[in-house]
Amino acid sequence: MAAGVEFEQGEVSQTLDRGLAVLELLGGARSSLTPAQIAGELTIARPIAYRLLRTLSRRRLVVRDDDGTFRIGPGVLDLVRGVASNVLESAMPELTRLADALDCTAVLTITDGDDVVFLATVEPVGTSVHLSYPPGFRRALLESPFGIAILAGCPRIVGEPAAVGSARRRGHASNHANCVAAPINRRGRNATASIGVEAPESAPFDESTAIELVTAAAARIGIR
């Protein structure tokens, strides 16, 4: 048996696997969850869920809110910084400028398999109605302009969705409602990240201005 196959088929740590499953569940949730909800979703006993949450909390990977629910914690951002530290450093000033100029949430995302992961977000100051995402929040690549923009920043592949080809031609992806994103091609390489903005559906959103500012921000990050 080849060494790589032997490694993949070897034993795994059930406890670690369960802890990572908790992080994935919270990262994909739109709101914080109770231990009972987590136990139910993962089909584990409630005492096990509590032990996992206590351990993750000590590492700041999850945070317990006052109502007893849990959400992804800031420690997750510390972990992913090493994956994309260069792009994160370059993007933070751009995220702040986008949030301030457009009064909506600015987002930096990276790819992870078939998902797009929200690496960093900057929320607008003084705007009462806006979106908020925890670090590590996930969406399927094709579910939002953020993921479509990353795919559009790579060479065309046979059978790719029409939305990706359209975004590649336009230089950005949008849902024509409240979200615009552009691929980040660092020094001409294939995109593995995108930057964009998103506002609640009920909030005012100037799509043409957002396209101009977002694509310009992506271009500046790309040459740094």
C-alpha positions in Angstrom: 0.0 0.0 0.0 1.4 3.4 -0.9 2.3 5.7 2.0 -0.2 8.3 1.0 -3.1 5.8 0.8 -2.1 4.3 4.1 -2.1 7.7 5.7 -5.5 8.6 4.4 -7.0 5.2 5.5 -5.4 5.2 8.9 -7.2 5.8 12.2 -8.4 9.3 13.1 -9.2 11.0 16.4 -12.9 10.9 17.0 -12.7 13.7 19.6 -10.8 16.0 17.3 -13.1 15.2 14.4 -16.2 16.1 16.5 -14.6 19.3 17.6 -13.9 20.3 14.0 -17.5 19.3 13.2 -18.7 21.8 15.8 -16.6 24.6 14.2 -17.9 23.8 10.8 -21.5 23.8 12.1 -21.1 27.1 13.8 -19.2 28.6 10.9 -22.1 27.8 8.6 -24.9 29.0 10.9 -26.5 32.4 10.4 -27.0 32.7 14.2 -25.5 31.3 17.4 -26.6 27.9 18.5 -27.4 26.3 21.9 -25.5 23.2 23.0 -28.7 21.2 22.6 -29.0 22.3 18.9 -25.4 21.5 18.3 -25.8 18.0 19.9 -28.9 17.4 17.8 -27.3 18.5 14.5 -24.2 16.4 15.1 -26.1 13.5 16.6 -24.0 13.4 19.8 -24.9 13.3 23.4 -25.4 16.7 25.1 -22.6 16.2 27.7 -20.2 15.5 24.8 -21.3 18.7 23.1 -20.6 20.6 26.4 -17.1 19.2 26.7 -16.3 20.0 23.2 -17.6 23.6 23.6 -15.6 24.1 26.8 -12.4 23.0 25.1 -13.0 25.1 22.0 -13.9 28.1 24.2 -10.6 27.9 26.1 -8.8 28.3 22.7 -11.1 31.2 21.8 -12.4 29.2 18.8 -16.0 29.6 20.1 -17.6 32.2 22.2 -20.5 31.8 24.7 -23.0 34.6 24.5 -25.0 35.8 27.5 -28.0 33.8 26.5 -26.1 30.6 26.6 -25.7 30.1 22.9 -22.4 29.7 21.1 -20.8 31.2 18.0 -17.5 31.1 16.2 -14.8 33.0 18.2 -11.8 35.2 17.3 -9.4 32.4 17.6 -10.5 31.0 14.3 -9.2 34.2 12.6 -5.8 33.6 14.2 -5.7 30.2 12.6 -6.6 31.3 9.1 -4.3 34.3 9.2 -1.4 32.0 8.4 -3.2 30.7 5.3 -3.6 34.2 3.7 -1.6 36.6 5.8 -0.3 38.6 2.9 -3.7 39.2 1.2 -5.3 39.9 4.6 -2.7 42.6 5.4 -3.2 44.2 2.1 -7.0 43.9 2.2 -7.8 45.4 5.6 -7.4 49.1 4.6 -9.5 48.4 1.5 -12.2 46.7 3.5 -12.4 49.8 5.8 -12.6 52.2 2.8 -15.4 50.1 1.1 -17.5 49.9 4.3 -17.2 53.6 4.9 -17.8 54.7 1.3 -20.8 52.4 0.7 -22.3 52.1 4.2 -22.4 48.3 3.9 -20.4 45.3 5.1 -17.1 44.7 3.3 -15.9 41.1 3.1 -12.7 39.3 2.2 -13.1 35.7 1.3 -10.8 32.8 0.4 -11.5 29.3 -1.1 -11.5 26.1 0.9 -12.5 23.1 -1.3 -16.0 23.7 -2.6 -16.6 26.5 -0.1 -15.8 30.2 0.2 -14.7 31.2 3.7 -15.2 34.6 5.1 -11.7 35.5 6.3 -12.4 39.1 7.4 -15.3 41.6 7.5 -15.6 45.3 8.3 -18.9 46.6 9.2 -20.0 50.2 8.5 -19.8 52.8 11.3 -23.0 54.5 12.2 -25.3 52.3 10.1 -27.9 50.6 12.2 -28.9 48.0 9.6 -26.1 46.0 8.2 -25.0 42.4 7.9 -22.5 40.7 10.2 -20.6 37.5 9.6 -18.3 35.6 12.1 -14.7 34.8 10.9 -14.9 31.3 9.3 -18.4 31.7 8.0 -18.9 29.4 5.0 -20.9 29.4 1.8 -20.8 27.1 -1.2 -18.7 28.7 -3.9 -21.6 29.1 -6.3 -24.1 30.4 -3.7 -22.9 34.0 -3.7 -21.0 36.5 -5.7 -18.0 36.1 -3.4 -17.4 32.5 -4.6 -18.3 33.2 -8.2 -15.8 36.0 -8.3 -13.0 33.7 -7.2 -13.9 31.2 -9.9 -14.1 34.0 -12.4 -10.5 34.9 -11.5 -9.3 31.6 -12.8 -9.0 30.2 -16.3 -12.2 28.9 -17.9 -12.9 25.2 -17.5 -15.2 23.1 -19.5 -18.7 23.0 -18.1 -18.4 25.9 -15.8 -21.6 27.7 -14.8 -22.7 30.5 -17.0 -22.6 32.9 -14.0 -18.8 32.3 -13.8 -18.1 33.1 -17.4 -20.3 36.2 -17.2 -18.4 37.4 -14.1 -15.1 36.8 -15.9 -16.1 39.0 -18.8 -17.4 41.8 -16.5 -14.6 41.6 -14.0 -16.9 41.2 -11.1 -19.8 39.1 -9.8 -23.1 40.5 -8.4 -26.6 39.3 -7.6 -28.1 42.6 -8.9 -29.6 43.3 -5.6 -27.2 43.9 -2.7 -23.9 42.2 -3.3 -20.8 42.8 -5.5 -17.5 41.0 -5.4 -14.3 41.0 -7.5 -11.5 38.4 -7.7 -8.1 39.1 -6.3 -5.4 38.0 -8.7 -2.1 38.6 -6.8 0.6 39.4 -9.4 -1.4 37.8 -12.2 -1.8 34.4 -10.5 -5.1 32.6 -10.4 -7.5 34.0 -7.8 -7.9 32.3 -4.4 -9.6 35.2 -2.8 -12.2 37.9 -3.5 -13.2 41.2 -2.0 -16.7 42.6 -2.0 -19.6 44.3 -0.2 -23.0 43.1 0.9 -26.0 45.0 2.3 -29.3 43.8 3.6 -32.0 43.5 0.9 -34.0 46.3 2.5 -31.1 48.8 2.6 -30.2 51.3 -0.2 -27.5 49.9 -2.4 -25.8 51.8 -5.3 -24.6 48.8 -7.4 -22.8 50.9 -10.1 -20.7 52.7 -7.5 -20.1 49.5 -5.6 -18.8 47.8 -8.8 -16.4 50.7 -9.4 -15.0 50.8 -5.9 -14.8 47.0 -5.4 -13.0 46.3 -8.7 -10.6 49.1 -8.0 -9.9 47.7 -4.5 -9.3 44.2 -5.9 -6.9 45.6 -8.5 -4.9 47.5 -5.8 -4.6 44.4 -3.6 -3.5 42.4 -6.7 -0.4 44.5 -7.3 0.8 44.6 -3.7 
